[in-house]
């Protein structure tokens, strides 16, 4: 195990060590990083924004550099900051609404097995933009991804970020998101974590201005001996801000998952509201499922709700579908998709939604 992959993705407030949820340890090594030579950007004809290869624009990327606690660990954040081999600066122009999503695809293969991406999305005052990022890899490639995506939503701006991870079993996926929302700004996430042998994700958000809103919807799927580690943090600083964390997942075989969801109401955040909910469907008896919903509060006049629920698959639904001619695997896929659809329906690209459906089918059938 690489030292850089020990003790990562720390919980904001530590709890009993014997619970095993304070941090993550990933089996594997950080490789000697090779160049990524693919063109990740899918060109789109749209106005109202600019997009620049991050290797050509190194000034703007310094946003957030004075804050080390924005990723999975300081060491992995520095790796993404200083040793990146790809990434983009995307900036929506003031008061412009970009209707077509910006689509970025990072695919790892034998010639390009490593993606270290450093991305920055800036929405100027009153603007709106949607960015879709997809990570995938070929089979039998020891793919390695470590990246950080930084979001800055200025006054009354809207950023919609969709991240989709469809890597194969040989890969390691380490992904961090850090965001700031100014007064009246809105950030919406759709996060899809379905692949890789080890998937470690961090999402840390600061609502600095009054009436800011950040909403996060995510899904995950664990099979075989996959390790999934999730750490979502919503920091309320402004007054009358609103946050949401909604996570849905399915676990089978001998997979394991840790979910950490934190709502933190700082002093002076009166009138703010936060809600988090995580629901996991257990499809096998050998899975290990751990959930830690946290509610931290330094202000009186706030509303916070947190919940985590776990349940086995509804046997009556499974029996009904199988009695209609579906195999057990096909029936399970339908039940999982029914749970995932409210979130995947938010993805603005139909071909990507179809790819996700096929990917889930392939993982359940192990083909």
HELIX and SHEET records of a PDB file:
HELIX    1   1 UNK A    3  UNK A    5  5                                   3    
HELIX    2   2 UNK A   17  UNK A   19  5                                   3    
HELIX    3   3 UNK A   54  UNK A   56  5                                   3    
HELIX    4   4 UNK A   60  UNK A   62  5                                   3    
HELIX    5   5 UNK A   74  UNK A   82  1                                   9    
HELIX    6   6 UNK A  315  UNK A  323  1                                   9    
HELIX    7   7 UNK A  328  UNK A  344  1                                  17    
HELIX    8   8 UNK A  350  UNK A  365  1                                  16    
SHEET    1   A 9 UNK A  41  UNK A  42  0                                        
SHEET    2   A 9 UNK A 102  UNK A 108 -1                                        
SHEET    3   A 9 UNK A 128  UNK A 137  1                                        
SHEET    4   A 9 UNK A 158  UNK A 166  1                                        
SHEET    5   A 9 UNK A 186  UNK A 193  1                                        
SHEET    6   A 9 UNK A 213  UNK A 222  1                                        
SHEET    7   A 9 UNK A 242  UNK A 251  1                                        
SHEET    8   A 9 UNK A 273  UNK A 282  1                                        
SHEET    9   A 9 UNK A 303  UNK A 312  1                                        
SHEET    1   B 9 UNK A  49  UNK A  53  0                                        
SHEET    2   B 9 UNK A  88  UNK A  92 -1                                        
SHEET    3   B 9 UNK A 114  UNK A 123  1                                        
SHEET    4   B 9 UNK A 144  UNK A 153  1                                        
SHEET    5   B 9 UNK A 172  UNK A 181  1                                        
SHEET    6   B 9 UNK A 198  UNK A 207  1                                        
SHEET    7   B 9 UNK A 227  UNK A 236  1                                        
SHEET    8   B 9 UNK A 256  UNK A 265  1                                        
SHEET    9   B 9 UNK A 288  UNK A 297  1                                        
END                                                                             
